[in-house]
């Protein structure tokens, strides 16, 4: 119970709108998740009702805790998750440390799909749903599953209900065994594959590059992790005439890496704003200690480009630093999170500020639109074509 109390007061003290938050809504989300957990386990209590709440943070907690008593441990953990989920903030979450795994990590090896929007499934995704990345040597790779394979059904359930993606797919892939009906786009043939979790090997994120044409260098940046900006600059090997920077599937990372990499393409520019609940917004600016490359810039984005990736993309678009090709970004950039350790070893991640683009526009839940629409298709992946790169070369 003390951990739930910690989480409740932590949100009120540290979340962006916590100081003015209605404690009734916060505790309602926690209580709903608590009772739902009990019901799923057949352990509901006849006397369990949400008490009358007043909006006073302290008295509401006292009434809430009195009803729960000692509390059910599993349901209390669910209450913390539900309370944070009730904030409806894509950068707020409760994280529990993963138990150590004997023999290393396990999974199916399918680590990318076309309907992804950041870490979730995109409600605006259109059929078909296809696999975008398979880890080498994984159970999926050994079963002959390839990027571009279309997922027709998961455990016998269609991937799309009409034109709406089935959000239950995430739970299916999280289970130990999953049965997939797949269609190979190059042949049109269907087959059923039953995948069981097995050992997987995840390589550390790394910047890769290649020469596309005379004076044009392609660089793929999988995340804005520590040191990523300098790795990109090193891969460019001097001052190329043009850079195609591939941010598709880039889930974000450090805002500092964003401003540092932008500093290679412009100086003296505002890249975004971080806004507290009260007071003035703080501008973020290009890192002008980075030498300018003087290169033309094309950025490839998709719905997997989230958080810091959207911060970078919006700065490029709003400041006229380059051209965006692909599809609109994820719209998952509420604000950078800070971690708060609870007494059970779990961590609350909560944004203290809100993110705005360089023009003070809201990007969260909306995303950054591209200048040229060039989505990747299943057949493109299966045959090695890249419409984003092809479009970039026509522009450069």
C-alpha positions in Angstrom: 0.0 0.0 0.0 2.9 2.4 0.7 4.2 2.0 -2.8 0.8 3.1 -4.2 0.8 6.0 -1.8 4.2 7.0 -3.0 3.1 6.9 -6.6 0.0 8.9 -5.9 1.8 11.8 -4.2 4.7 11.6 -6.7 2.3 12.2 -9.6 0.7 15.1 -7.7 4.1 16.7 -6.9 6.1 16.0 -10.1 3.9 15.5 -13.1 3.4 18.4 -15.5 -0.1 19.3 -14.2 0.1 17.4 -10.9 -0.1 20.5 -8.6 -3.5 21.4 -10.1 -4.7 17.9 -10.8 -8.0 16.6 -9.5 -7.2 13.8 -7.1 -10.6 12.3 -7.6 -9.8 11.5 -11.2 -6.3 10.1 -10.3 -7.7 7.8 -7.6 -10.7 6.7 -9.8 -8.2 5.4 -12.4 -6.3 3.6 -9.7 -9.4 2.1 -8.2 -10.8 1.0 -11.5 -7.5 -0.9 -12.3 -7.5 -2.4 -8.8 -11.0 -3.8 -9.1 -10.5 -5.0 -12.7 -7.4 -7.0 -11.6 -9.4 -8.6 -8.8 -12.2 -9.5 -11.2 -9.8 -11.1 -13.7 -8.5 -13.3 -10.9 -11.9 -14.2 -9.5 -11.1 -12.3 -6.2 -13.5 -9.4 -6.2 -14.8 -8.2 -2.9 -18.5 -7.4 -2.2 -17.5 -4.5 0.1 -15.2 -2.8 -2.3 -16.5 0.6 -3.4 -14.8 3.8 -4.2 -15.4 6.2 -1.3 -16.8 9.7 -1.6 -13.9 12.0 -2.7 -13.6 15.7 -2.2 -10.7 16.8 -4.3 -8.4 17.3 -1.3 -5.3 15.4 -1.9 -4.7 14.2 1.7 -8.2 13.5 2.8 -9.0 11.7 -0.5 -6.0 9.4 0.0 -7.0 8.7 3.6 -10.5 7.6 2.5 -9.1 5.6 -0.4 -6.5 3.8 1.8 -9.1 3.0 4.4 -11.3 1.2 1.9 -8.5 -0.9 0.5 -7.0 -1.8 3.9 -3.8 -3.8 3.5 -4.6 -4.3 -0.2 -4.0 -7.2 -2.6 -0.3 -7.0 -3.8 -1.0 -7.8 -7.4 -4.0 -5.5 -7.6 -2.0 -2.7 -5.9 0.6 -3.0 -8.7 -2.2 -2.9 -11.3 -3.5 0.2 -9.5 -0.2 2.1 -10.0 -0.2 1.1 -13.7 -3.8 2.2 -14.1 -3.3 5.5 -12.3 -0.4 6.4 -14.6 -2.3 5.2 -17.7 -5.2 7.5 -16.6 -3.0 10.5 -17.3 -3.2 9.7 -21.0 0.3 10.8 -21.5 2.6 8.9 -23.9 5.7 9.8 -21.9 4.2 8.8 -18.5 4.5 5.2 -17.4 5.3 2.8 -14.6 8.3 0.5 -15.2 9.1 -2.6 -13.2 12.7 -4.0 -13.3 12.8 -7.1 -15.5 13.7 -10.3 -13.7 17.1 -11.7 -14.7 16.9 -14.2 -17.5 19.0 -17.4 -17.6 20.7 -17.7 -20.9 19.9 -14.2 -22.1 16.8 -12.5 -23.6 14.1 -14.5 -25.4 11.4 -13.6 -27.9 10.0 -14.4 -31.4 12.4 -12.1 -33.1 9.7 -10.0 -34.9 10.7 -6.5 -33.8 9.0 -4.3 -36.3 5.6 -4.0 -38.0 4.0 -1.5 -40.3 1.2 -0.4 -38.0 3.6 0.7 -35.3 3.1 4.2 -33.9 6.0 4.7 -31.5 5.6 1.7 -29.1 1.8 1.3 -29.8 -0.3 0.4 -32.8 -1.5 3.2 -35.0 -5.3 3.5 -35.0 -4.9 5.3 -38.4 -3.0 2.4 -39.9 -4.3 1.0 -43.2 -4.3 -2.6 -44.3 -2.2 -4.6 -44.8 -0.1 -5.2 -41.7 3.3 -6.4 -42.5 6.5 -7.3 -40.8 9.3 -4.7 -41.1 12.2 -6.2 -39.1 13.2 -9.7 -38.1 16.2 -10.3 -35.9 18.9 -12.6 -37.5 19.1 -16.0 -35.9 15.8 -15.6 -34.0 12.9 -18.1 -34.0 11.1 -16.0 -36.7 14.2 -15.9 -38.9 14.7 -19.7 -38.5 11.0 -20.1 -39.5 11.7 -18.3 -42.8 9.8 -15.1 -41.9 11.1 -12.1 -43.7 10.6 -8.3 -43.7 7.6 -7.6 -46.0 5.6 -10.7 -45.0 2.0 -9.7 -44.6 0.3 -10.7 -41.3 -3.2 -12.0 -42.3 -4.2 -13.5 -38.9 -2.7 -13.8 -35.4 -3.9 -16.8 -33.4 -6.7 -17.1 -35.9 -7.9 -13.5 -35.5 -7.7 -11.1 -38.5 -5.0 -8.4 -38.2 -7.6 -5.8 -39.3 -11.3 -5.7 -38.4 -12.6 -3.9 -41.5 -10.1 -1.1 -41.9 -9.2 -0.9 -38.1 -6.1 -2.6 -36.8 -6.7 -5.1 -34.1 -5.1 -3.6 -30.9 -5.0 -7.0 -29.3 -2.1 -8.0 -31.4 0.4 -6.6 -28.9 -0.9 -9.0 -26.2 -0.7 -11.9 -28.7 2.9 -11.1 -29.6 3.8 -10.8 -25.9 2.7 -14.4 -25.2 5.1 -17.3 -25.3 3.6 -18.8 -28.5 1.9 -17.2 -31.4 0.3 -18.7 -34.5 0.6 -16.5 -37.6 -1.1 -16.7 -41.0 1.4 -15.0 -43.3 1.2 -13.9 -47.0 4.4 -13.6 -49.1 3.8 -10.4 -51.2 6.1 -11.6 -54.0 4.1 -14.8 -54.6 0.7 -14.3 -53.0 1.1 -17.6 -51.1 -0.3 -18.0 -47.6 1.2 -20.2 -44.9 0.6 -20.8 -41.2 3.6 -20.5 -38.8 3.6 -21.3 -35.1 6.3 -19.4 -33.3 7.6 -20.1 -29.9 9.8 -17.8 -28.0 13.5 -18.6 -28.1 16.9 -17.0 -27.6 17.3 -13.7 -29.4 20.3 -11.5 -29.9 19.8 -7.7 -29.9 22.7 -5.7 -31.2 23.4 -2.4 -29.6 22.0 0.5 -31.6 24.5 1.8 -34.2 24.7 4.4 -36.9 25.1 2.9 -40.4 25.9 4.7 -43.7 26.4 4.2 -47.4 27.1 6.3 -50.5 24.0 6.6 -52.6 25.3 8.8 -55.5 28.2 11.2 -56.2 28.1 13.6 -53.2 25.1 12.0 -51.5 25.5 10.0 -48.3 22.8 7.9 -46.6 22.9 7.6 -42.8 20.5 5.6 -40.7 20.1 6.7 -37.1 18.0 4.2 -35.0 17.8 6.4 -31.9 19.1 9.6 -30.3 21.1 7.7 -27.7 24.2 9.1 -26.0 26.8 9.9 -28.6 24.5 9.4 -31.6 25.1 12.9 -33.0 28.8 12.5 -33.1 28.5 9.1 -34.7 26.4 10.5 -37.5 28.8 13.3 -38.1 31.7 10.8 -38.2 29.9 8.6 -40.7 29.5 11.6 -43.0 33.3 11.7 -43.3 33.7 15.4 -44.0 31.2 17.7 -45.8 29.2 15.8 -48.3 27.1 17.7 -50.8 23.9 16.1 -49.5 22.7 13.9 -46.6 19.8 11.5 -46.6 19.1 11.0 -42.8 16.9 7.9 -42.2 14.9 8.3 -39.0 12.3 5.7 -39.7 11.6 3.6 -36.7 13.7 6.0 -34.5 11.9 5.9 -31.1 13.7 9.0 -29.7 16.2 9.5 -26.9 18.1 12.5 -25.6 17.1 16.1 -26.5 20.7 17.0 -26.2 21.6 14.7 -29.0 18.9 16.4 -31.1 20.3 19.9 -30.6 23.9 18.7 -31.2 23.0 17.0 -34.5 21.0 20.0 -35.7 24.0 22.1 -35.0 25.8 20.4 -37.9 23.1 21.8 -40.3 22.3 25.3 -38.8 23.4 27.7 -36.1 21.4 30.2 -34.1 18.1 28.4 -34.5 15.4 27.6 -31.9 14.7 23.9 -32.2 11.8 23.5 -29.8 10.3 24.8 -26.5 9.9 23.1 -23.1 7.0 24.7 -21.3 6.2 24.4 -17.6 2.7 24.5 -16.2 3.3 28.1 -15.1 5.9 30.5 -16.3 7.6 31.1 -19.6 8.5 28.4 -22.1 12.3 27.7 -22.3 13.7 27.6 -25.9 16.1 24.8 -27.0 18.7 25.9 -29.5 21.1 24.4 -31.9 24.5 23.4 -30.5 26.6 26.0 -32.3 29.8 24.5 -31.1 29.4 21.8 -33.8 31.0 22.8 -37.1 28.6 23.4 -40.0 28.6 20.7 -42.7 27.0 22.9 -45.3 25.2 19.9 -46.7 21.7 19.7 -48.2 19.5 17.6 -45.9 16.7 15.1 -46.6 15.1 13.4 -43.6 13.1 10.1 -43.9 10.3 9.7 -41.3 7.5 7.3 -40.5 5.0 6.6 -37.8 7.8 4.9 -35.8 9.6 8.2 -35.5 8.7 9.3 -32.0 9.7 11.7 -29.2 13.2 13.1 -29.8 12.9 12.0 -33.4 9.9 14.3 -33.8 11.7 17.0 -32.0 14.4 16.8 -34.7 12.0 16.5 -37.6 9.9 19.5 -36.5 13.1 21.6 -36.2 14.2 20.7 -39.7 10.8 21.5 -41.2 10.0 24.7 -39.3 13.5 26.2 -39.7 13.7 25.2 -43.4 16.8 23.1 -42.9 15.7 20.3 -45.2 13.0 18.2 -46.7 10.9 15.5 -45.0 10.0 12.4 -47.0 7.9 9.3 -45.9 4.9 9.6 -43.6 3.8 11.7 -40.7 5.6 11.0 -37.4 4.1 9.3 -34.4 2.8 12.3 -32.4 4.2 10.8 -29.2 6.2 13.8 -27.8 4.4 15.1 -24.8 7.6 16.1 -23.0 10.8 14.5 -21.7 10.4 12.2 -18.8 12.2 12.1 -15.5 12.4 8.9 -13.4 11.2 8.6 -9.7 12.2 5.4 -7.8 9.5 3.8 -5.6 10.2 1.6 -2.6 9.4 -1.6 -4.5 12.2 -1.0 -7.0 9.8 0.2 -9.8 10.2 3.6 -11.4 7.6 6.2 -12.4 8.5 8.1 -15.6 6.8 11.5 -15.6 7.2 14.6 -17.8 7.6 17.9 -15.9 7.3 20.1 -19.0 5.3 20.1 -22.3 7.0 20.0 -25.7 6.2 22.6 -28.4 7.8 22.9 -31.9 9.9 25.8 -33.0 6.8 27.7 -34.1 5.3 26.9 -30.7 3.0 24.4 -32.3 1.7 21.3 -30.5 3.2 18.1 -32.1 2.1 15.6 -29.4 -0.8 13.4 -30.7 -0.5 15.1 -34.1 2.9 14.4 -35.5 5.1 16.2 -38.0 3.7 16.1 -41.6 6.1 15.3 -44.4 6.8 17.4 -47.5 6.6 14.3 -49.8 4.5 11.2 -49.0 6.4 8.0 -49.7 5.3 5.1 -47.5 7.1 1.8 -47.5 4.9 -1.1 -48.7 5.2 -4.9 -48.1 6.3 -5.5 -51.7 8.9 -2.8 -51.3 10.4 -4.5 -48.3 10.2 -7.9 -49.9 12.0 -6.8 -53.1 14.5 -4.4 -51.5 13.0 -1.2 -52.9 12.9 2.0 -50.9 10.5 4.7 -52.1 11.8 7.2 -49.6 15.4 7.0 -50.8 14.2 7.0 -54.5 12.3 10.2 -53.9 15.2 11.8 -52.1 17.5 11.1 -55.0 15.0 12.7 -57.5 15.1 15.8 -55.3 18.8 15.9 -54.8 
